[in-house]
Amino acid sequence: MGDPRISIRRLEHWFGAGEHRAPALAGIDLDVAEHEFLCLLGPSGCGKSTLLNIVAGFLRPTAGEVLVDGRPVSEPGADRGVVFQEYVLFPWLTVAGNVEFGPRLAGVPATERRQTVARCLDLVGLGAHAAKFPLQLSGGMKQRAAIARALANNPAIILMDEPFGALDAQTREVLQDELSRIQRLEHKTILFVTHSIREAVYLADRVVVMTSAPGRIKQVFEITLVGPRDRFAPEFTRYESEITRVVKEEVAKVHE
């Protein structure tokens, strides 16, 4: 295996000031390999989203560093696409216009932009809905559009913060299937925050369980299931049960 795509070293982050200052992350060391799908799990408030925002360049860490391809992260960059739980689509633009926004901003020629938009919308199954506006889309379709928009800039890394958390269970499973298929085709490096243990086992190459605040790495699980994965297979259930046990230990600490 070559050098990691993402390297997180001795990372700490504090919120607040003075007597209200509190640690969110404490001593995070983690590597994410090229083309790896890594999920972050842990109790609410353990710093999963904070860690993702630092990797994205939206937050500066209090101490430590994040390296992407060996270079320190200090701000957002086109090498990192971000998909949030909220769809964050521009309501005045069509689906195609939203997906085209990044390449247009980057100065990509019009012909190439059109090709990119068509490819990305086909990839997420929205080719027939390019002319619609976000108001005309279901929640699942909006999130597909958000994923297509992230892919349109061709980032090496996609950062996803509970992207399916607001969806109903059936739509969520459909989009998990779609994301797994896209990953097999596109070979991106994905860092994915979720509260769903089942979702993590279904999608990830590795699952990182974080402690209750301040967030540290409690345990890392390597998921060796082949894809496409069967959510009802005994091996799947064993992973789910073991990770649930570890997560519950940390959830219990929050309520002590």
C-alpha positions in Angstrom: 0.0 0.0 0.0 1.3 3.5 -0.9 1.2 6.7 1.1 -2.2 7.5 2.7 -4.4 9.9 0.9 -5.4 11.5 4.3 -3.1 11.6 7.3 -4.5 12.9 10.6 -1.7 13.5 13.2 -2.1 14.3 17.0 -5.3 16.3 16.2 -7.0 18.3 18.9 -9.8 20.7 18.8 -11.4 22.9 21.5 -14.5 25.0 21.4 -15.3 28.1 23.5 -13.0 30.3 25.5 -11.9 30.9 29.1 -13.8 28.9 31.6 -16.2 27.8 28.9 -13.4 26.2 26.8 -14.1 22.4 26.2 -12.3 19.8 24.2 -14.1 18.2 21.2 -11.2 16.1 19.9 -8.2 14.8 21.7 -5.1 13.1 20.1 -6.6 11.7 16.9 -4.2 9.8 14.8 -5.7 8.2 11.6 -4.7 7.4 8.1 -7.2 6.9 5.2 -5.8 5.0 2.2 -6.3 6.0 -1.4 -9.7 4.6 -2.6 -10.7 3.6 0.9 -14.2 4.0 2.2 -13.9 4.8 5.9 -16.9 5.4 8.3 -16.8 7.3 11.6 -19.2 6.1 14.3 -19.7 7.2 17.9 -22.1 8.9 20.3 -23.7 12.2 19.6 -21.2 15.0 20.4 -18.1 12.8 20.1 -16.6 15.1 17.4 -17.3 13.1 14.2 -18.6 16.1 12.3 -15.9 18.4 13.8 -13.2 16.0 12.5 -14.8 15.9 9.0 -15.0 19.7 9.0 -11.3 20.0 9.8 -10.4 17.6 7.0 -12.6 19.7 4.7 -10.7 22.8 5.7 -13.8 24.5 7.2 -12.2 24.5 10.7 -8.6 25.0 11.8 -7.5 22.5 14.5 -6.3 23.7 17.9 -3.3 21.4 17.6 -2.0 18.7 15.3 -2.5 18.6 11.5 -4.3 17.0 8.6 -2.4 16.2 5.5 -3.9 15.4 2.1 -1.4 13.7 -0.3 1.3 14.9 2.1 0.3 18.6 2.0 -1.2 20.3 5.1 -4.9 21.3 4.9 -5.5 24.9 5.8 -8.6 25.7 3.7 -11.2 24.1 1.5 -10.0 22.8 -1.8 -11.3 21.2 -5.0 -9.6 18.0 -4.1 -12.2 17.5 -1.4 -15.9 17.3 -2.3 -18.4 17.6 0.6 -21.9 16.2 0.9 -24.0 17.3 4.0 -27.2 15.9 5.5 -28.9 19.1 4.4 -29.0 19.2 0.6 -27.5 22.7 0.2 -28.7 23.0 -3.4 -29.2 26.4 -5.0 -33.0 26.6 -5.3 -32.8 29.1 -8.3 -30.7 26.6 -10.4 -31.9 23.5 -12.1 -30.4 20.1 -11.2 -28.0 20.5 -14.1 -27.2 24.0 -13.1 -26.4 22.9 -9.5 -24.1 20.1 -10.8 -22.5 22.5 -13.3 -21.8 25.2 -10.7 -18.3 23.9 -9.6 -16.9 23.3 -13.0 -18.3 26.7 -14.2 -16.6 28.4 -11.3 -13.3 26.6 -12.1 -13.5 27.9 -15.7 -14.1 24.6 -17.4 -15.2 25.1 -21.0 -18.9 24.8 -21.8 -18.7 21.7 -23.9 -16.7 19.8 -21.2 -19.1 21.1 -18.5 -22.1 19.7 -20.4 -20.3 16.3 -20.7 -19.5 16.3 -17.0 -23.0 17.2 -16.0 -24.5 14.4 -18.2 -22.0 11.8 -16.9 -22.5 12.7 -13.2 -26.3 12.8 -13.5 -26.4 9.5 -15.3 -24.1 8.1 -12.5 -26.7 9.0 -9.8 -29.8 8.1 -11.9 -31.0 11.7 -12.5 -30.3 12.0 -16.2 -34.1 12.4 -16.9 -34.4 15.2 -14.3 -31.7 17.6 -15.3 -34.2 20.4 -16.0 -36.0 20.2 -12.7 -35.5 22.6 -9.8 -34.8 21.4 -6.3 -38.4 22.2 -5.2 -39.6 19.6 -7.6 -37.4 16.8 -6.2 -37.9 14.3 -3.4 -35.4 14.1 -0.6 -33.6 11.2 -2.1 -33.4 12.9 -5.5 -32.0 16.0 -3.8 -29.3 14.0 -2.2 -28.5 12.3 -5.5 -28.1 15.8 -7.0 -25.8 16.8 -4.1 -23.6 13.7 -4.7 -23.5 14.5 -8.5 -22.5 18.0 -7.7 -19.6 16.8 -5.5 -18.5 14.3 -8.2 -18.6 17.0 -10.9 -15.4 18.6 -9.7 -13.7 15.2 -9.9 -12.3 15.4 -6.3 -9.9 12.7 -5.1 -11.8 12.7 -1.7 -15.4 12.9 -0.9 -16.4 13.9 2.7 -20.0 12.9 3.7 -21.6 14.1 6.9 -24.6 11.9 7.6 -25.8 12.4 4.0 -28.7 9.9 4.3 -29.7 10.8 7.9 -32.9 12.8 7.0 -34.2 10.1 4.6 -36.8 7.4 5.2 -35.5 3.9 5.8 -36.3 2.6 2.3 -34.8 5.6 0.4 -31.8 5.4 2.7 -31.1 1.8 1.7 -31.5 2.6 -2.0 -29.0 5.4 -1.8 -26.6 3.2 0.2 -26.8 0.7 -2.7 -26.2 3.6 -5.2 -23.3 5.0 -3.3 -21.7 1.6 -3.0 -22.1 1.1 -6.8 -20.6 4.6 -7.5 -17.6 3.8 -5.3 -16.9 0.6 -7.2 -17.0 2.7 -10.4 -15.3 5.9 -9.4 -12.8 4.6 -6.8 -12.9 7.7 -4.6 -11.5 8.1 -1.1 -14.6 8.5 1.1 -14.7 9.7 4.7 -18.3 9.1 5.9 -19.9 10.2 9.2 -23.0 8.2 10.3 -24.9 7.3 13.4 -26.1 4.1 11.7 -24.0 1.0 12.5 -25.8 -1.0 9.8 -25.0 1.7 7.3 -21.4 1.7 8.3 -21.1 -2.1 8.0 -22.8 -2.0 4.6 -20.6 0.7 3.1 -17.2 0.8 4.7 -13.8 -0.9 4.3 -13.1 0.2 7.8 -15.3 1.5 10.6 -13.7 3.8 13.2 -15.6 4.0 16.5 -14.9 7.2 18.5 -15.2 7.7 22.2 -17.6 10.0 24.0 -16.3 13.6 24.1 -13.6 14.5 23.9 -13.4 12.3 20.8 -10.6 9.8 20.6 -10.3 6.6 18.5 -11.7 3.7 20.6 -11.5 0.9 18.1 -11.1 0.3 14.4 -12.9 -2.6 12.6 -11.8 -3.8 9.2 -14.8 -5.0 7.3 -13.8 -7.9 5.0 -17.2 -8.6 3.5 -17.3 -8.7 -0.3 -19.7 -6.5 -2.2 -22.5 -6.1 -2.9 -23.1 -6.9 0.7 -26.0 -8.9 2.1 -27.5 -7.1 5.1 -29.0 -10.3 6.4 -25.9 -12.5 6.1 -24.6 -14.1 9.4 -21.2 -12.4 8.8 -22.8 -9.0 8.4 -24.8 -9.5 11.6 -21.7 -10.5 13.5 -20.0 -7.2 12.6 -23.1 -5.3 13.4 -23.4 -6.9 16.9 -19.7 -6.4 17.8 -19.7 -2.7 16.7 -23.0 -2.1 18.5 -21.5 -3.4 21.7 -18.5 -1.1 21.4 -20.6 2.0 20.5 -23.0 1.3 23.4 -20.1 1.3 25.9 -19.4 4.9 24.9 -23.1 6.0 24.7 -23.5 4.7 28.3 -20.6 7.0 29.4 -22.5 10.0 28.1 -25.4 9.3 30.4 -23.4 8.5 33.5 
